[in-house]
Amino acid sequence: MKQVVSFDDVLAEIAVLVRPHFGKGRTAQYIPQLAAVDPNQFGMAICTVKGDEYAVGDADVPFSAQSITKLFALGLALNRIGDEVWTRVGKEPSGTPFNYLSQLEHEEGIPRNPFINAGALAVTDILLNITREPDALVRDFMGLLGVANLTIDEEVAVSELETAHKNRAIANLMRSFGTITHDAEAVVEAYCRQCAVTVTCRQLARAALPLAARGFSPLIEETIFPERLTRRLNALLLTCGTYDSVGSFAYRVGLPSKSGVGGGLVAVIPDHATVAVWAPELDRFGTSVVGAYALEHFSQLTNCSVL
């Protein structure tokens, strides 16, 4: 990464550059609590492997992490049972929406990757073998890495559970194929609660930092993932982290990234830094419109693309 100007200047410039893109998306309409979020918010934070932090805008305003939690759930599962995870879920881009059902049935209950909803439900099922409360495990793991006490937004969790009809169908289909082994409703409930973890951009950038530091967290001074696993997680983020827009996102941004329908995005610059962005309006793929533009500008201004 070639840092031609200071990160403070980069963030200030990005905050101006993204303004014309507000109003081009919509908040997540299918989850009532998320639909009601003020769409005119924007925050961005950078955390370097040296432990330096930079932020702009609403970087310390809490938001719903949603599918970004899938990254940390997967990391926990791989740390606990290793490559056995891949007997339940694949590693390929889906090319379909994150809650697509037909592909799952055609492929006999094996999700394409751990970042679509079916794959995340399979990972939740694995974590249920470790604890009765995988949502709390993921929350506490993110909090440990983010140097913060994170919470689960109960109103968001209830809102998600009340509208989780397709996730229930996915879980029951996988149960029929034996991909998940626990009660389907228990898996869906734990998954919805996990998605309702609340985080800020600053906390999220900190939490993802081990992926930029070869598995080591400079903030808590502890190795979180083996270096080999860190490379693999980053590869999955690059190829599967933004669902069926992953090709165009990689073309524009060129960084391993994970999106969430709460409007958050986190990106990894290996050996250098992590970047977290939040802006609630989504494109049709479920990725933050303004957040994607912010990361695209960041990549261009700092020349940090890994591609």
N, C-alpha and C positions, 0 to 999 in steps of 0.2 A: 504494500500500500504506500503510495507516494502522497504524503501529507503536504500539499502545496500552500495551504493556509491553515490557520488555527481551527480546531473543531468548533470553538465558539463562533467564529465567523461563518463556518460552513452551516451550522445550525441556524444562525440568524438569516442567512441567505435562503435556505430551504423554506423557512417559515414564510418568507415573502413569495417564493416561487410557487408554493402549493395553493395559495389563496384562490386562484381562478378555478380550481378543481372542486371546490366545495359546491354542493348541490347536484353533482353528477351521479350520485348513488343514493341508496336508501338504507336506513338502519334495518336490522334483522326483523322483518315484519312477522315472522312465524313464532317468535318468542315475545310475548307482550311486554315483558319488563325491558327487553332490549329495544323493542320498537319505540319505546317512550324516551329513550336517551336523547339528550340535546345533541343534534348532529353537528353543530358548529364548534366542535372542540378538536384540538390538535396538540399532541405532545410528542416529544422525541428525546431520547436519551442515548448516550454512548458510554460504554464502560470499556476501558482498555485493559490489556493483560498486565499492565503495570499498576492497575488499580485506580487510574484517573477517571473522573466522571465529568460529563458535560451534558447539559440539558437545555431545552427550550420549551416554551408554551406550557401545556397542561401535563408535563412529564411526571408530576407528583399527584395527579388526580387518579383515584382508583377506577378501574374498569373491569369488566368480566373477561377473564382470560379465554374461556371457551376452548376451542380446539387446540390452542397453544399448549394446553395441559397434556395433550397426547404425547408430546415430545418427552416430557418428564416421566409420564407413566411408562412409556416404552423404555426409557433409560433405566428405571427401577426394575422392570421385568427382565431386561437383558443382564443387568448386574446380578440379579438373583438366580436366574435359571439358564443364562447364556443362550446359545444357538437353538435350544429347544423351542424358543419362541417361534422360530421359523417353520415349525411343524404345524402351526396353527394359522399363520398369516404369511403372505408373500412380501416381495420387495419391489414390485413393479408399479409404475404409474398406472392409474386406473383409466384415465381418459374419459371418465364419467363423473357426474356430480357426487359429492361426498356422502350422500345418503341413497345412492342408487341401489335398487333391489334386484333387478333382472340379471345383472352380471353375476351377482352373488349366487343366485340359484343355478345359473348356467355352469358356474365353476364349482358346484357342489359344496357350497358353504365355506370356501376358503377365500377370505378377503384378499384383494390385490396387494394392499400395503397397510401398515399400522396407522396411517394418518387419515384414511377415510373412516366413516363412522363404524362400519362393520369391523375393520381392523382394530379400532380403539376399543370396541366392545369385547373383542377377543382378548386384548391385553388386560382389560378390566377383569375378565374371567380368570386370567392367570394370577392377577394380584389378589383375587379373592381366596386363592390357595394360601396366601401369605398372611392376610389380615381380613377381619370382618368389615373393615372400613377402609377400602382402597382409596376412597376420595380424601379421607383425612391423611393417609400416607402420602399421596401426591401433594396435597396442600402443604404439609409439613416439610417435604423434600424441597419444594419450590421456595418455601420460606427460609429454610436453612441456607440455601444457595443465594437467595436474594437478600440475606441479612435483614429479615423482617418477619413479623408475626402476621401471616396472611389469614384471611377468613374466607368462609364460604357464604355467599350471599343467599340466605334462605329464600327470599322472595324470588330471585332468579331461578333457584333450584326447583321450587314449586311450579313456577311458570313453565319451565322446561318439561317437568314431569307431566304436567297437564296436557302438553302438546306433543308428547314423544311417541305418537302413534307409529310413525315409520321406523323409529328405532326399536320399538317393541316388535314390529314385524321382522326386522332384520335379526334381532336377538332370537326370536322363536324359530326363524328359518335356520340359523346356525345351530341352535339347540337340536333341531331335527337331524342335522348332519353330524352332530357330535363335536362341532368346532368349539362350542362352549359347553361346559359341564355343570354349571350352577343354574339355579332357577333364573329364567330369562328376565323376570321382573326385578329380581335382586340385582342383576347385572346392569340393567337399564337405570335403575335408581342410583346405583353407585356412580355410573358414568355421568348422569345428569348433574349429580352433586359435584363431581370432579370438575365439570365444565364451569360450574358457578364459582370457582375460586376467583377472588378479586385481587388484582395486582396493579401496580403502577408501571409506567415505562422504565423508570429508574430501577425498580425491583426486578423487572423482567430482564433487563440488560445484564444485571448482576447474576441472576439465576442461570442465564445461558452462557456465562463467561467460561466455564470449563470446556465448552466446545471450541472456544477460540484459543485455549491454552493447553491443548493436547491432553485434556482430561483433568487438569489441575485447577482448583479454584484458588486464585491468589487472595481472595477476600477472606476465606476461612482457612486458608493454608492447608488444604487437604486434597488428595487425589480422589476424584469422584468417579471417573471412568478410566479404564485402561486406554492407552493411546490408540490401540487398534479399534476399540469400540467407538471412540470419539470420531475417528475417520469415517466409520460406517454410518454413524448417526448423521454426520454432515452430508454424506452422500445421499442418504434417504431424504434429508431436507431439500437438497438441490433437485432431486428427481420426483419427489412426491409431496413436498410441503405445502404447495398451493393448489392442490386438487387438479382439476382438468384445465387449469390455466398455467400449469407449471412450465410448459415450453415457452410461452410468451413472457412469463415472469422472468425466467432465466435469461431470455434474450434481452430484456430491458434492464434487469438488475444484476444478474450474474453472481448472486450470493446464495448460499444455503439459507433457507428462510422457512418460517412457519407462520401461517395466518390463523385468525380466529374470527368468528362472526360477531364477536364483541367489538371488532374494529381494530384489534391489535395485530401487530406484525413484529417478529423478531428475526434478525439476520445475523449471520456469523461471518466474520472476516478472520479466517484461521491465522493464528500466531499474532494477531493484532488486537482485535476488539469485537464487541457485540453492539448491535444497534437495535433499539426497540422504538416502535412508533405506534401511536394510537390516534385514530380518527374514525368515528363510528359509521360513516356511510360506506356501504359495500357495493361492489360491482356484482354482476350476475353470477359470478363464481364463488361469492362469499368472502372476497378479499377486500380490504379497505382500499377505496379509490385513492384518497389523499395519501394514505400510508404507502401505497405502491409508488406513487409519484415521488414521495419524499425519499424513498430508498433509491429510486432511479437517479434522482438528482444527487444524492449522496455518493452513489457509485461513480458518477461522472465527475463530480467535483474533487473526489479524493483518489480517483483512478484505482479503486480497490477491488474491482471485479475479479473473481477467481477464474473466469473463462477467458 
